Amino acid sequence: MKKDHRENTVGPWAAAKLDALESYLKFYGTALNKQSFTRVYIDAFAGACITKVRGTGTAAEPLPFFDETDDTQAQEEFIFGSPVRALNVPNGFHRHYFFDLDETRAETLRTVTEKRSGVTVQVGDCNPLIRNLAPSLKAPNIRGVAFLDPYGAHLEWATLEALADTGTMEVVINFPLAMAINRLITRSGDLPECWANQLTACFGTDEWRTIAYSREVDLFGTEITTKNGDVAERLLNLYVSRLKKLFPFVAKPHLIRNTRNAPLYYLIWAGPNKLGLKGADYILRQGERVGKR
């Protein structure tokens, strides 16, 4: 486990995201505990079971005038990842599905869950894996939550469509707008084809192009491409408006910032039930939220 700890680090803001997820899973378990549903949890980009917070564990320095060190400077901080939180939440889930691209992280998950029943750990791209799983989640006795926490613009819209089509699954999405998506949209408009295809797959449309760029012809007949202002906010509006066409209820996005107060990503809840909306709205309202959409 120590090797796994040190190979995985996160920023201190990751705790806010994971705390919000854990709070919602507790609410969810309480709400459904006395009902006979089989509760399902999906972790699409499962990651590590435990991670070190970057910036902790700095070398201790001697205290002035004393032959002692300040031990508080040397303390490392670790936080539990989403898999451990979901596995240990009160009134939890009967079935867990963990997907990850990394075999080492997957093997750690298998070790952690070897004595638990109803746990599936798979290595690979979660998008086709979830789409293959989704038809089995349409059963009327199923209810569940999918945590979709991509490292970049890797969550495909077709995956959201498959989850929405079940009519039983809620989603908690980490939409990495500032961390990844807006960075793919270069100022010049000269995007590698693979980036453009990734953005189209993420949004499920190429409307992001007209939102991101303006094109005009100068006096010499040369087409000039410029990146529009307020691209991030407009892309968020596009994503949320499209989510509302998939799911009956969508909570207002919850903005997560870094230690310098710069925006990083949004947590977005969407699902088929109004009760879930009320719970998500209350929990996400504890942090900064964007205005009405």
C-alpha positions as CSV (number, residue, x, y, z in Angstrom):
1,M,0.0,0.0,0.0
2,K,2.8,2.5,0.7
3,K,4.0,2.3,-2.8
4,D,0.5,3.0,-4.1
5,H,0.3,6.0,-1.7
6,R,3.4,7.7,-3.0
7,E,2.7,7.1,-6.6
8,N,-0.6,8.9,-6.5
9,T,-0.9,12.6,-5.5
10,V,-3.8,15.1,-5.7
11,G,-4.2,18.8,-5.1
12,P,-5.7,19.8,-1.8
13,W,-8.9,20.8,-3.6
14,A,-9.6,17.2,-4.4
15,A,-10.9,16.7,-0.9
16,A,-13.8,19.1,-1.6
17,K,-14.8,17.0,-4.5
18,L,-14.6,13.8,-2.7
19,D,-16.3,15.1,0.4
20,A,-19.2,16.3,-1.7
21,L,-19.5,12.9,-3.3
22,E,-19.4,11.1,0.1
23,S,-22.0,13.4,1.5
24,Y,-24.3,12.7,-1.4
25,L,-23.8,8.9,-1.2
26,K,-24.7,9.1,2.5
27,F,-27.9,11.0,1.6
28,Y,-28.6,8.5,-1.1
29,G,-28.2,5.5,1.2
30,T,-30.4,7.0,3.9
31,A,-33.1,7.9,1.3
32,L,-33.3,4.3,-0.1
33,N,-32.4,2.3,2.9
34,K,-35.9,1.2,3.7
35,Q,-36.8,0.4,0.1
36,S,-36.2,-2.9,-1.6
37,F,-34.1,-1.7,-4.5
38,T,-30.7,-3.2,-5.4
39,R,-28.4,-0.3,-5.1
40,V,-25.6,0.0,-7.7
41,Y,-22.5,2.2,-7.6
42,I,-20.3,2.8,-10.7
43,D,-16.9,4.5,-10.4
44,A,-15.9,5.2,-14.0
45,F,-12.4,6.6,-13.4
46,A,-11.8,4.9,-10.1
47,G,-8.2,5.9,-9.4
48,A,-6.3,5.2,-6.3
49,C,-7.8,4.0,-3.0
50,I,-5.8,6.5,-1.0
51,T,-3.7,9.4,-2.3
52,K,-1.2,11.9,-0.9
53,V,-2.1,15.6,-0.9
54,R,0.5,17.5,-2.9
55,G,2.4,20.1,-0.9
56,T,2.3,18.1,2.4
57,G,5.2,16.3,3.9
58,T,7.8,19.0,3.4
59,A,11.1,18.6,5.1
60,A,11.2,19.8,8.6
61,E,13.6,22.6,9.5
62,P,15.4,23.1,12.9
63,L,13.7,25.6,15.2
64,P,15.8,28.7,15.9
65,F,18.0,28.4,19.0
66,F,16.9,24.8,19.7
67,D,18.2,21.4,18.5
68,E,14.7,20.3,17.6
69,T,12.6,20.3,14.5
70,D,9.1,21.4,13.8
71,D,7.4,18.0,13.3
72,T,4.2,19.7,11.9
73,Q,6.1,20.6,8.7
74,A,7.0,17.0,8.0
75,Q,3.5,15.5,8.3
76,E,2.1,14.1,5.1
77,E,-1.6,14.2,4.5
78,F,-3.5,11.4,2.8
79,I,-7.1,11.2,1.8
80,F,-9.3,8.3,0.8
81,G,-10.3,8.1,-2.8
82,S,-13.8,7.6,-4.2
83,P,-13.6,3.8,-4.2
84,V,-12.9,3.5,-0.4
85,R,-15.6,6.1,0.4
86,A,-18.2,4.4,-1.7
87,L,-17.4,1.0,-0.2
88,N,-17.7,2.3,3.4
89,V,-20.6,4.7,3.2
90,P,-23.4,3.8,5.6
91,N,-26.4,2.1,4.0
92,G,-24.2,1.6,1.0
93,F,-24.5,-0.3,-2.3
94,H,-25.1,-3.9,-3.1
95,R,-23.1,-3.9,-6.3
96,H,-20.0,-1.9,-7.1
97,Y,-18.4,-1.5,-10.5
98,F,-14.9,0.0,-10.6
99,F,-13.3,0.9,-13.9
100,D,-9.7,2.1,-14.4
101,L,-7.1,2.2,-17.2
102,D,-4.3,1.3,-14.8
103,E,-3.7,-2.3,-13.9
104,T,-1.7,-1.4,-10.7
105,R,-4.6,0.6,-9.3
106,A,-7.1,-2.1,-10.4
107,E,-5.0,-4.7,-8.6
108,T,-5.0,-2.6,-5.4
109,L,-8.8,-2.4,-5.7
110,R,-9.1,-6.1,-6.1
111,T,-7.0,-6.6,-3.0
112,V,-9.0,-4.2,-1.0
113,T,-12.3,-5.7,-2.1
114,E,-11.4,-9.4,-2.1
115,K,-13.6,-10.2,0.8
116,R,-16.5,-8.1,-0.5
117,S,-19.3,-9.6,-2.6
118,G,-20.9,-7.8,-5.5
119,V,-17.7,-6.0,-6.6
120,T,-16.5,-5.9,-10.2
121,V,-13.1,-4.4,-11.1
122,Q,-12.2,-4.0,-14.7
123,V,-9.3,-2.5,-16.5
124,G,-10.0,-0.5,-19.7
125,D,-11.8,2.5,-21.1
126,C,-14.8,3.0,-19.0
127,N,-16.9,4.4,-21.9
128,P,-17.6,1.1,-23.8
129,L,-17.6,-0.8,-20.5
130,I,-20.4,1.3,-19.1
131,R,-22.3,1.3,-22.3
132,N,-22.2,-2.5,-22.3
133,L,-23.3,-2.6,-18.7
134,A,-26.1,-0.1,-19.0
135,P,-28.8,-2.4,-20.5
136,S,-28.6,-4.6,-17.4
137,L,-29.4,-1.6,-15.2
138,K,-32.8,-0.9,-16.7
139,A,-34.5,-3.4,-14.3
140,P,-37.2,-1.8,-12.2
141,N,-35.6,-3.1,-8.9
142,I,-32.3,-1.2,-9.7
143,R,-31.3,2.2,-8.5
144,G,-27.8,3.6,-8.6
145,V,-25.2,6.4,-8.8
146,A,-22.4,6.7,-11.3
147,F,-19.4,8.9,-10.3
148,L,-17.8,10.1,-13.5
149,D,-14.5,11.7,-12.7
150,P,-12.4,11.9,-15.9
151,Y,-8.8,13.1,-15.9
152,G,-9.5,15.2,-19.0
153,A,-12.1,15.4,-21.7
154,H,-12.4,11.6,-21.6
155,L,-16.1,11.1,-20.6
156,E,-18.0,10.5,-23.8
157,W,-21.5,11.9,-24.3
158,A,-22.6,8.5,-25.6
159,T,-21.8,7.1,-22.1
160,L,-24.1,9.7,-20.5
161,E,-26.8,8.8,-23.0
162,A,-26.6,5.1,-22.0
163,L,-26.8,5.9,-18.3
164,A,-29.7,8.3,-18.8
165,D,-31.5,5.7,-20.9
166,T,-31.6,3.2,-18.0
167,G,-34.1,5.5,-16.1
168,T,-32.5,4.2,-12.9
169,M,-29.1,5.8,-12.6
170,E,-28.1,9.1,-11.3
171,V,-24.7,10.7,-12.3
172,V,-22.3,12.9,-10.4
173,I,-20.0,14.4,-13.1
174,N,-16.7,16.1,-12.6
175,F,-16.7,18.4,-15.6
176,P,-13.0,19.5,-15.9
177,L,-13.7,22.8,-17.7
178,A,-10.7,24.9,-16.7
179,M,-8.3,22.0,-15.9
180,A,-8.6,20.3,-19.3
181,I,-11.4,21.2,-21.7
182,N,-10.7,24.9,-22.1
183,R,-7.0,24.2,-22.4
184,L,-7.6,22.0,-25.5
185,I,-9.2,25.0,-27.2
186,T,-6.1,26.8,-28.5
187,R,-6.2,30.6,-29.1
188,S,-5.2,30.1,-32.8
189,G,-7.9,27.6,-33.5
190,D,-5.3,25.2,-34.8
191,L,-6.3,22.1,-32.9
192,P,-4.8,18.6,-33.5
193,E,-7.5,16.4,-35.0
194,C,-7.5,14.1,-32.0
195,W,-8.2,17.0,-29.7
196,A,-11.1,18.2,-31.8
197,N,-12.5,14.6,-32.0
198,Q,-12.2,14.3,-28.2
199,L,-14.1,17.5,-27.6
200,T,-16.9,16.5,-30.0
201,A,-17.2,13.1,-28.3
202,C,-17.3,14.9,-24.9
203,F,-20.0,17.3,-25.8
204,G,-21.8,14.9,-28.1
205,T,-21.9,17.7,-30.8
206,D,-19.5,20.0,-32.6
207,E,-21.3,23.1,-31.4
208,W,-18.3,23.8,-29.2
209,R,-16.5,25.0,-32.3
210,T,-18.9,27.9,-33.0
211,I,-18.9,28.7,-29.3
212,A,-15.1,28.8,-29.1
213,Y,-14.2,30.5,-32.3
214,S,-15.1,33.4,-34.6
215,R,-13.9,33.5,-38.2
216,E,-13.8,36.5,-40.5
217,V,-12.0,37.4,-43.6
218,D,-9.5,40.3,-43.6
219,L,-9.0,42.9,-46.4
220,F,-6.6,40.5,-48.2
221,G,-9.1,37.7,-48.3
222,T,-7.4,35.7,-45.5
223,E,-9.6,33.9,-43.0
224,I,-8.7,34.9,-39.4
225,T,-9.7,32.7,-36.5
226,T,-10.0,34.1,-33.0
227,K,-11.0,32.5,-29.7
228,N,-14.1,34.1,-28.3
229,G,-14.4,35.6,-24.9
230,D,-16.3,33.8,-22.1
231,V,-15.7,30.5,-23.8
232,A,-15.6,28.6,-20.5
233,E,-19.0,29.9,-19.3
234,R,-20.6,29.3,-22.7
235,L,-19.3,25.8,-22.9
236,L,-20.6,25.1,-19.4
237,N,-24.0,26.4,-20.5
238,L,-23.9,24.1,-23.6
239,Y,-23.0,21.0,-21.5
240,V,-25.7,21.7,-18.9
241,S,-28.4,22.5,-21.4
242,R,-27.7,19.2,-23.2
243,L,-27.7,17.3,-19.9
244,K,-31.2,18.6,-19.3
245,K,-32.3,16.9,-22.5
246,L,-31.1,13.6,-21.2
247,F,-32.1,13.7,-17.5
248,P,-35.4,15.0,-16.0
249,F,-33.5,16.8,-13.2
250,V,-30.1,18.6,-13.2
251,A,-28.6,20.4,-10.2
252,K,-26.9,23.7,-10.5
253,P,-23.1,23.1,-11.1
254,H,-20.8,23.4,-8.1
255,L,-17.5,25.1,-8.8
256,I,-14.3,23.7,-7.3
257,R,-11.4,26.1,-7.1
258,N,-7.7,25.6,-6.4
259,T,-5.7,27.1,-3.5
260,R,-5.2,30.3,-5.6
261,N,-9.0,30.7,-6.1
262,A,-8.7,29.9,-9.8
263,P,-11.6,27.8,-11.2
264,L,-10.8,24.1,-11.9
265,Y,-13.9,22.1,-12.5
266,Y,-17.6,21.7,-11.8
267,L,-19.5,19.0,-10.0
268,I,-22.8,18.4,-11.8
269,W,-25.5,16.0,-10.6
270,A,-28.2,14.7,-12.9
271,G,-30.8,12.0,-12.5
272,P,-34.4,10.8,-12.9
273,N,-35.8,11.6,-9.5
274,K,-36.7,14.9,-7.9
275,L,-35.7,13.7,-4.4
276,G,-32.2,13.2,-5.7
277,L,-32.2,16.8,-7.1
278,K,-33.2,18.2,-3.7
279,G,-30.4,16.3,-1.9
280,A,-27.8,17.2,-4.5
281,D,-28.8,20.9,-4.5
282,Y,-28.5,21.1,-0.7
283,I,-25.1,19.3,-0.6
284,L,-23.6,21.2,-3.6
285,R,-25.0,24.5,-2.2
286,Q,-22.5,24.2,0.7
287,G,-19.8,25.4,-1.7
288,E,-19.7,28.1,-4.4
289,R,-22.3,27.7,-7.1
290,V,-22.8,29.5,-10.4
291,G,-26.0,31.5,-11.1
292,K,-29.2,30.3,-12.6
293,R,-29.0,28.5,-15.9
